């Protein structure tokens, strides 16, 4: 029996199927993983997610295993090196945002004890489960989180990007009602 997945999954793409089945919508509380997804979502802004998934390992290597402490310390030389890497999305503003966002991420960790505590505090630690297949691209929750992150100094964290982030890290469960993953997470 074939598994029913969300409509957006390209069944011919193993990387997409694996991401949907094993990651998307699974609640994440690990700060390193939360940072990885935040960095990737910021680079995804205006592009397709499959583009990012295909470049994920190159991002992992280029951005020191998604270590926020290391990324926060990047200077001009490292930014130039990243801009020359053809395996990345070579957008200067997104590169600069990665460094700025890492610094803010670390400040949030210090203030709240962890980024996870900060993030999940917006929902009192609960997963938001949508009860129909009429999914939005942004919500009051993503508006509120986006506004707070921007106020703290992050970039490329608009409400649509943040809603996608909330879905990716499982704060919001937007698996379709008929998707086999809906009940898994």
C-alpha positions in Angstrom: 0.0 0.0 0.0 1.4 3.4 -1.0 1.8 6.0 1.6 -0.2 9.2 1.1 1.9 12.3 1.5 1.3 16.0 1.4 0.6 17.4 -2.0 3.8 19.4 -2.2 6.1 16.4 -2.0 7.7 15.4 -5.4 7.5 11.6 -5.1 10.3 11.3 -7.7 12.7 13.2 -5.5 14.3 11.0 -2.8 15.7 14.0 -0.9 12.2 15.6 -0.8 10.5 12.4 0.3 13.0 11.8 3.0 12.7 15.4 4.2 8.9 15.2 4.3 8.8 11.7 5.9 11.5 12.2 8.5 11.9 15.9 9.3 9.2 18.3 8.2 6.7 18.9 11.0 8.6 16.9 13.6 8.9 18.9 16.8 12.5 20.1 17.3 13.9 21.2 20.6 17.6 21.0 19.9 19.2 24.4 19.5 21.7 23.3 16.9 19.0 21.9 14.7 16.8 25.0 15.3 19.7 27.2 14.1 20.4 25.0 11.1 16.7 25.3 10.0 16.6 29.1 10.7 19.7 29.6 8.5 18.4 27.4 5.7 15.0 29.1 5.8 16.5 32.5 5.5 18.5 31.4 2.4 15.3 29.9 1.0 13.4 33.2 1.0 12.3 33.7 -2.6 13.5 30.3 -3.8 12.1 26.8 -3.7 12.8 24.5 -0.8 14.1 21.8 -3.0 16.9 24.1 -4.1 18.0 24.4 -0.5 17.6 20.7 0.2 19.9 19.9 -2.7 22.5 22.3 -1.4 22.1 21.4 2.3 25.3 19.5 2.7 27.3 22.2 1.0 25.7 24.7 3.4 26.6 22.4 6.3 30.3 22.3 5.3 30.5 26.0 4.4 28.8 27.1 7.6 30.9 25.0 10.0 28.3 22.4 10.7 25.7 25.1 11.4 27.6 26.1 14.5 26.0 29.5 15.5 29.1 30.5 17.6 31.4 30.0 14.6 29.0 31.7 12.1 28.6 34.7 14.5 32.4 35.3 14.4 32.6 35.4 10.5 34.3 38.5 9.2 34.8 40.0 5.8 37.3 37.3 4.6 34.9 34.5 5.4 32.0 36.2 3.7 34.1 36.6 0.6 35.0 33.0 0.7 31.4 32.0 1.0 30.5 34.3 -1.9 32.9 32.4 -4.1 31.3 29.0 -3.2 29.3 27.9 -6.2 27.5 25.3 -4.1 25.7 28.0 -2.1 23.1 30.6 -2.7 25.5 33.5 -3.4 23.4 36.4 -2.1 25.6 38.9 -0.2 22.7 40.2 1.9 21.7 36.6 2.9 25.3 35.9 3.8 25.5 39.0 6.0 22.2 38.1 7.5 23.5 34.6 8.4 26.2 36.3 10.6 23.9 38.8 12.1 21.2 36.2 12.8 23.8 33.9 14.5 24.7 36.7 16.8 21.0 37.4 17.7 20.4 33.6 18.1 23.2 33.5 20.7 21.8 36.5 22.5 18.4 34.8 22.6 20.0 31.6 24.0 21.7 33.7 26.7 18.5 35.5 27.6 16.2 32.5 27.7 18.6 29.7 28.5 18.0 28.2 25.0 16.6 29.2 21.7 14.2 26.3 22.0 12.7 27.8 25.2 12.3 31.1 23.5 10.7 29.6 20.4 8.4 27.2 22.1 7.4 29.9 24.6 5.3 31.4 21.8 3.0 28.4 22.0 3.4 27.4 25.7 5.4 24.4 24.5 2.5 23.0 22.4 2.3 22.0 18.8 -0.2 24.0 16.8 -2.3 21.4 14.9 -4.3 22.6 11.9 -7.6 20.9 11.6 -8.2 21.3 7.9 -6.3 21.5 4.6 -6.8 25.3 4.2 -3.3 26.2 5.2 -2.0 29.7 5.3 1.4 31.1 4.4 1.5 33.2 7.5 -0.5 33.5 10.7 -0.7 35.7 13.8 1.9 33.4 15.4 4.4 33.9 12.5 3.6 37.6 12.5 4.4 37.9 16.2 7.6 35.8 16.1 8.8 37.6 12.9 8.2 41.0 14.5 10.1 40.0 17.7 13.1 38.5 15.7 13.3 41.6 13.6 13.2 43.8 16.7 16.1 41.8 18.1 18.1 42.5 14.8 17.5 39.4 12.6 17.1 39.7 8.8 15.3 37.6 6.3 12.8 36.6 8.9 9.6 37.9 7.4 6.3 36.3 8.5 6.1 33.9 5.5 9.7 32.7 6.0 9.0 32.3 9.8 5.8 30.4 9.1 7.7 28.0 6.9 10.3 27.7 9.7 7.5 26.9 12.2 6.2 24.2 10.0 9.7 22.8 9.4 10.6 22.5 13.1 7.2 21.1 14.1 5.9 24.1 16.1 3.0 23.9 13.5 1.8 20.6 12.2 0.5 21.3 8.7 0.6 17.8 7.3 -2.5 17.3 5.3 -5.3 15.5 7.0 -4.8 12.5 4.7 -1.0 12.4 5.0 0.5 9.4 6.9 2.8 11.7 8.8 0.1 13.8 10.3 -0.3 11.4 13.2 3.4 10.5 13.5 4.5 13.8 14.9 
